[in-house]
């Protein structure tokens, strides 16, 4: 704490928010650009914390109050803007997972169609084309991620140590 011009104690100001997908990012970047202290909390942390409070309802105002209380009770790390490389890798991994989920759904539909009684050939053909399209995109995204990782020697070395040389 520090004192104002009038000698009053002034508590530091922190903006505490939950990392909900990408929805927190614009606010976090904006506040960071304004030189504000931003703390971003993972949703699993706030969920576990809320269980300790015995809150029965889930509303935005109650969630905001709970996140504020969490921020006041815990010592947390100030959020820092990720490097452009890490931001790109994060976006690509999100995209990859989304497309992977869609490809899995299409595979499941194809499997069900193939084993149904007299499946429509046109439907099978469309789903096979859709699957091929998403698998091609997944390959492109994987390549783009690998190319980005190779730009950072430290990150590349760490990944190679974990997963073996690639």
Protein Blocks (a to p, Z undefined) as FASTA:
>chain_A
ZZdfkopacdddddddddehjlmmmmmmmmmmnopacddddfklmmmmmmmnopabdcfk
lmmmmmmmmmmmpccdddddddfklmmmmmmmmmmmmmmmmmmmmmmmmmmmmmmghiaf
klmmmmmmmmmmmmmmmmmmmmmmmmmmmmpmklmmmmmmmnopZZ
